Amino acid sequence: MAATEKIVRCPGCGGDSVFAPTNLYRPFCSERCKNLDLGAWASEAFRVPTEAPPEDMPFGDPKLQ
């Protein structure tokens, strides 16, 4: 391992991952972890929860309405 390589935690599996240009899948440890993460994004599994107003209520800043 070179002095510039850093070991980080893989966001997919939690295992060790080399964070360096030699790791084509960084910050993931493998192609499998990278593809699983991509699949989760593609299937919209990663979402920011929102509380949308009911359909009959106006949306936005009340001062602008």
Rosetta constraint file for C-alpha pairs under 8 A:
AtomPair CA 1 CA 5 HARMONIC 6.57 0.50
AtomPair CA 4 CA 20 HARMONIC 7.28 0.50
AtomPair CA 5 CA 18 HARMONIC 6.39 0.50
AtomPair CA 5 CA 19 HARMONIC 6.02 0.50
AtomPair CA 5 CA 20 HARMONIC 5.11 0.50
AtomPair CA 6 CA 18 HARMONIC 5.73 0.50
AtomPair CA 6 CA 19 HARMONIC 5.13 0.50
AtomPair CA 6 CA 20 HARMONIC 6.62 0.50
AtomPair CA 7 CA 16 HARMONIC 6.22 0.50
AtomPair CA 7 CA 17 HARMONIC 5.49 0.50
AtomPair CA 7 CA 18 HARMONIC 4.68 0.50
AtomPair CA 7 CA 19 HARMONIC 5.85 0.50
AtomPair CA 8 CA 16 HARMONIC 5.86 0.50
AtomPair CA 8 CA 17 HARMONIC 5.26 0.50
AtomPair CA 8 CA 18 HARMONIC 6.32 0.50
AtomPair CA 8 CA 19 HARMONIC 6.32 0.50
AtomPair CA 8 CA 27 HARMONIC 7.42 0.50
AtomPair CA 9 CA 14 HARMONIC 5.34 0.50
AtomPair CA 9 CA 15 HARMONIC 5.59 0.50
AtomPair CA 9 CA 16 HARMONIC 5.05 0.50
AtomPair CA 9 CA 17 HARMONIC 5.82 0.50
AtomPair CA 9 CA 27 HARMONIC 7.89 0.50
AtomPair CA 10 CA 14 HARMONIC 4.72 0.50
AtomPair CA 10 CA 15 HARMONIC 5.32 0.50
AtomPair CA 10 CA 16 HARMONIC 5.96 0.50
AtomPair CA 10 CA 17 HARMONIC 5.49 0.50
AtomPair CA 10 CA 27 HARMONIC 6.13 0.50
AtomPair CA 10 CA 28 HARMONIC 4.83 0.50
AtomPair CA 10 CA 29 HARMONIC 5.69 0.50
AtomPair CA 11 CA 27 HARMONIC 7.23 0.50
AtomPair CA 11 CA 28 HARMONIC 6.28 0.50
AtomPair CA 12 CA 28 HARMONIC 6.59 0.50
AtomPair CA 12 CA 33 HARMONIC 5.14 0.50
AtomPair CA 12 CA 34 HARMONIC 7.21 0.50
AtomPair CA 12 CA 36 HARMONIC 7.49 0.50
AtomPair CA 12 CA 37 HARMONIC 6.69 0.50
AtomPair CA 13 CA 33 HARMONIC 6.83 0.50
AtomPair CA 15 CA 29 HARMONIC 7.27 0.50
AtomPair CA 16 CA 29 HARMONIC 6.75 0.50
AtomPair CA 17 CA 26 HARMONIC 7.25 0.50
AtomPair CA 17 CA 27 HARMONIC 6.67 0.50
AtomPair CA 17 CA 28 HARMONIC 6.17 0.50
AtomPair CA 17 CA 29 HARMONIC 4.51 0.50
AtomPair CA 18 CA 23 HARMONIC 6.28 0.50
AtomPair CA 18 CA 26 HARMONIC 7.05 0.50
AtomPair CA 18 CA 27 HARMONIC 7.46 0.50
AtomPair CA 18 CA 29 HARMONIC 7.00 0.50
AtomPair CA 19 CA 23 HARMONIC 6.60 0.50
AtomPair CA 19 CA 26 HARMONIC 5.64 0.50
AtomPair CA 19 CA 27 HARMONIC 5.87 0.50
AtomPair CA 20 CA 26 HARMONIC 7.15 0.50
AtomPair CA 21 CA 26 HARMONIC 7.93 0.50
AtomPair CA 23 CA 29 HARMONIC 7.75 0.50
AtomPair CA 25 CA 29 HARMONIC 6.39 0.50
AtomPair CA 25 CA 30 HARMONIC 5.86 0.50
AtomPair CA 25 CA 31 HARMONIC 6.05 0.50
AtomPair CA 25 CA 34 HARMONIC 6.51 0.50
AtomPair CA 28 CA 33 HARMONIC 6.04 0.50
AtomPair CA 28 CA 34 HARMONIC 5.78 0.50
AtomPair CA 29 CA 33 HARMONIC 6.71 0.50
AtomPair CA 29 CA 34 HARMONIC 7.86 0.50
AtomPair CA 30 CA 34 HARMONIC 6.43 0.50
AtomPair CA 31 CA 35 HARMONIC 6.05 0.50
AtomPair CA 32 CA 36 HARMONIC 6.13 0.50
AtomPair CA 33 CA 37 HARMONIC 6.28 0.50
AtomPair CA 34 CA 38 HARMONIC 6.25 0.50
AtomPair CA 35 CA 39 HARMONIC 6.02 0.50
AtomPair CA 36 CA 40 HARMONIC 6.28 0.50
AtomPair CA 37 CA 41 HARMONIC 6.43 0.50
AtomPair CA 38 CA 42 HARMONIC 6.14 0.50
AtomPair CA 39 CA 43 HARMONIC 6.08 0.50
AtomPair CA 40 CA 44 HARMONIC 6.17 0.50
AtomPair CA 40 CA 45 HARMONIC 5.10 0.50
AtomPair CA 40 CA 46 HARMONIC 6.59 0.50
AtomPair CA 41 CA 45 HARMONIC 5.92 0.50
AtomPair CA 41 CA 46 HARMONIC 5.84 0.50
AtomPair CA 53 CA 57 HARMONIC 6.19 0.50
AtomPair CA 53 CA 58 HARMONIC 7.55 0.50
AtomPair CA 53 CA 59 HARMONIC 6.71 0.50
AtomPair CA 60 CA 64 HARMONIC 7.74 0.50
AtomPair CA 61 CA 65 HARMONIC 6.98 0.50
